[in-house]
Amino acid sequence: MAKEIERKFLVRENWQPQNAGVDIAQGYLSTVPERTVRVRIKADRAFLTIKGRNEGISRPEFEYEIPVADAEELLQLAEQPVLRKKRYLEKHGGFLWEIDVFAGANVGLVVAEIELPTEDTVFSPPCWLGEEVSGDVRYYNANLIKTPYSLWKK
């Protein structure tokens, strides 16, 4: 079984993109906690991803590349709105960080994720890394379509 081990953090205001990033549109065909089914268009490629329930920072994950035309049609079937963000990739301390800058109703939210080989892997945090939000369900992308960041009480 494929397994994703991921930690998620807020990004401090001192972070600046080091590259052009890539636009992402993603929609959810299922958002129940037992399984999320996501379709994503990332630049000129598309993916269908199925994720199981979180157990700590781990969960089953299966991802398959699909034709972009299929993904465009699946986005029409997805729960609305479609989530939009720009993703930047940065290496730090031997790990690849994915920094997502959200758009639309989630503008202002910037989250960094790191995938790890084991749950207890130690890593060196970059200076722009903020509070860890790995266990906070509000920050799950599937939940951001239902309760966008702009509606949260600050």
C-alpha positions in Angstrom: 0.0 0.0 0.0 1.2 3.5 -0.8 1.6 5.7 2.3 1.9 9.5 2.6 3.7 10.8 5.7 3.3 14.5 5.7 3.7 17.5 8.0 2.1 20.8 7.4 3.1 24.3 8.6 2.0 27.9 8.2 4.6 30.1 6.4 5.9 33.3 8.0 5.7 36.6 6.1 9.4 36.7 5.6 9.2 33.9 3.0 9.7 34.9 -0.6 9.3 32.6 -3.7 12.6 31.4 -5.2 11.0 30.4 -8.5 8.0 31.0 -10.7 5.8 28.3 -9.1 3.1 26.4 -10.9 -0.7 27.0 -10.9 -2.9 24.2 -9.5 -6.6 23.7 -9.8 -8.0 20.9 -7.7 -11.5 19.6 -7.0 -12.9 16.9 -4.8 -15.2 14.1 -5.9 -15.4 12.8 -2.3 -14.5 14.6 1.0 -15.7 12.1 3.6 -13.0 11.5 6.2 -12.7 7.8 5.3 -11.6 8.7 1.8 -11.0 11.8 -0.2 -10.9 11.6 -4.0 -9.2 14.5 -5.7 -8.7 15.6 -9.3 -5.8 18.0 -9.9 -4.5 19.9 -12.9 -1.0 21.0 -12.3 0.5 23.0 -15.3 0.0 20.6 -18.3 -0.5 17.4 -16.3 -3.4 16.0 -14.4 -3.8 13.5 -11.6 -6.5 11.5 -9.8 -5.7 10.9 -6.1 -7.4 8.8 -3.5 -6.4 9.3 0.2 -7.6 7.3 3.2 -8.2 8.5 6.7 -5.4 10.2 8.6 -3.7 8.2 11.4 -1.5 10.9 12.9 0.5 12.3 10.0 0.2 9.2 7.9 -2.5 8.0 5.5 -2.9 5.7 2.5 -2.5 7.5 -0.8 -2.8 6.4 -4.4 -2.2 8.8 -7.3 -2.6 8.2 -11.0 -1.8 10.4 -13.9 -4.9 11.0 -16.2 -5.5 12.9 -19.4 -5.9 16.7 -18.8 -9.2 16.6 -20.8 -10.6 14.0 -18.4 -9.5 16.1 -15.4 -11.2 19.2 -16.9 -14.4 17.3 -17.1 -14.0 15.8 -13.6 -13.5 19.2 -12.2 -17.0 20.1 -13.5 -18.4 17.1 -11.4 -16.4 18.0 -8.3 -17.7 19.8 -5.2 -17.5 23.5 -5.8 -15.7 25.7 -5.7 -12.6 24.3 -7.3 -9.6 25.1 -5.1 -6.9 27.3 -6.7 -3.4 27.8 -5.5 0.2 28.4 -6.7 2.8 25.8 -5.6 6.5 26.6 -5.1 9.1 23.9 -4.5 12.1 24.6 -2.4 14.9 22.3 -1.1 16.1 22.8 2.5 18.1 20.5 4.6 17.9 17.6 2.2 14.1 17.7 1.9 11.7 19.1 -0.7 9.2 21.6 0.7 6.0 22.4 -1.2 4.7 25.9 -0.4 1.2 26.6 -1.4 -0.1 30.2 -1.9 -3.9 30.0 -2.0 -6.1 32.1 -4.2 -9.8 33.0 -4.3 -11.7 32.6 -1.0 -8.5 31.3 0.6 -6.3 34.2 -0.3 -3.9 35.1 2.4 -3.2 31.5 3.4 0.3 30.2 2.8 1.1 26.6 3.9 4.3 24.5 3.6 4.3 20.7 3.5 7.1 18.2 3.8 6.8 14.5 3.0 8.9 12.3 5.2 10.1 8.7 5.0 9.0 8.0 8.6 6.8 9.7 11.2 9.8 10.3 13.5 12.2 11.7 10.8 14.1 14.7 12.1 14.5 17.7 9.8 15.9 21.2 10.0 13.2 23.8 9.7 13.7 26.7 7.3 13.7 30.2 8.9 10.3 31.0 7.2 8.5 28.0 8.8 5.7 29.0 11.2 3.3 27.1 13.4 2.7 23.4 12.7 -0.9 22.7 11.6 -0.6 19.0 10.6 -3.5 17.9 12.9 -5.8 20.9 12.3 -8.5 19.8 10.0 -9.3 23.4 9.0 -6.1 23.3 6.9 -7.0 20.2 4.9 -7.5 21.3 1.3 -10.7 19.3 1.1 -12.1 21.4 4.0 -10.9 24.7 2.5 -13.6 24.4 -0.2 -16.3 24.1 2.5 -15.0 26.7 5.0 -12.5 28.9 3.2 -9.8 30.8 5.0 -11.5 34.2 4.4 -14.5 33.1 6.6 -12.4 32.1 9.6 -12.6 34.4 12.6 -9.1 36.0 12.9 
